[in-house]
Amino acid sequence: MSHRPLLLPTLAAFAIPAAAQAPPPAGFPGRPPPAPPAIIRSLTVEPDAIEPGESVELRWEALNTYSLFIDPDVGRVATRGSYTVTPAVTTSYTLTATGAEGAITQSVTVTVAGTPPRAPASDSSAAAAPPVPRLPDGNPDLSGVYLGGRDLRLVGAVELVPGAEAYRIETVEGDLGNGVSCLPPGVPAATMMPFPLQIVHRPDVVAIMYEAYHLFRIVPIGREHADYLPPAYMGHSMARWEGDTLVVDVRGFNDKTVIAGHRHTENLRVTERYRRATHETIEYEAIVEDPDVFAAPLRYAGPLTLHPEWEIGEYVCTENDQDYDELFENDD
Amino acid sequence: MMLRALMPSSAVAIVACLAATPAHAHHSWARYDGDHVITLTGVVTTVEWANPHVLMTFTVTDENAQAVEWTMEMDPPTLLNRYGLRHDAISAGMEVTVTGVPAKSGARMMRAVTIELADGTKHRVSSRV
């Protein structure tokens, strides 16, 4: 096997796969300043020349990306990492980094002795999209790491029942109630934070693990709520299938979270719907009801986008939860 | 080392009002003036790479040629890692240029969206840009 030095990346024209596109974030409270552009710091392959059947290691590092994609054979990747591939023929691997100023690319080529260059794939990213995975019982498998975040929005207006104005609290768009004090923000707010969540799904139960605050929810499927539900920040969840949609009935909340700038009572009830519309996306909806506060149900909706390149990280909110009041005091 | 404070004139007239937010409201943007983006260059004095938000202090020379200390907060460590910023990328003694929004109170406190390191590399440090 040949062991030549690492091949320097080369710029290459490249048709960006649909999966590599990512919208810019939202939620800046004023006119946002320019975001720094995506940067590809490195893309290497070692070795860059092999015999048929041998493998090579791709390594890369990028900054400031909204999405990062290696084509062919690899897919979405994290901001830095490595990946072993065994190309059957001479192949060019292209890293596409999409950031605030659009997409940039770099490529490396692996020469497989005695083989012609791999023919470029036609633009068939949509046709090549994998199907929605299924559990052994035939239902859709929701498993994966997803980000909802600011893609989830309140749809429509908030209407209060007469006399419920006292439940209104001072809040600011983008703030999420108890989250500012390291307490669980509730449902659906935990899904609306800019942190990913991981769903682990088996036929009888769904586990939802939130990076935010290290929260988790255990959601049995096909069972009934207990008669007594001790009040909880994240409530108590039970699920059932309606066709290909997993419907989660959440009740048994305490009255300490915030919904759309309002406190609520322990009669709060949330009905979530998860439908894996594509391999890459769950359509999410949360209907929020509290007849003591809201005159009509509130509806939150938006996509949960699959991020197989991410892992849920450690988020210990109380680590440095100091009193920020001092930092905001004007001493001049 | 010559330090400079690059503050657009619009950033000087910071609205001095306190938002109605609770103590410990570390996640809240309500205390920042999102309409006034400022850029400051200075030397890092401390970095607390910790949850809920990474905090950094740095010394800046103000318009009166006085050395003053600013504090800035960034996103949590997990998000910074996903943007590509490592925990060991910033350390005391480094010259940095920070862009962000200042506290409404007029305190030398800011919420950063970009930090430029001495090698010229600009890093995203906020999920909102």
Interface residues (C-beta under 8 A of the other chain):
Chain A: P24 P25 A26 G27 F28 P29 G30 R31 P32 P33 P34 A35 P36 P37 I39 R41 E61 A62 L63 N64 T65 A78 T79 R80 A100 G149 E170 V172 G174 D175 L176 G179 V180 S181 C182 P194 F195 E211 W310 G313 E314 Y315 V316 C317 T318 E319 N320 D321 Q322 D323 Y324 D325 L327 F328 E329 N330 D331 D332
Chain B: A16 L18 A19 A20 T21 P22 A23 H24 A25 H26 H27 S28 W29 A30 R31 Y32 D33 G34 D35 H36 V37 E48 A50 N51 P52 H53 L55 T71 D75 P76 P77 T78 L79 N81 R82 Y83 G84 L85 T99 G100 V101 A103 S105 G106 A107 M109 V113 T114 T121 K122 H123 R124 S127 R128 V129
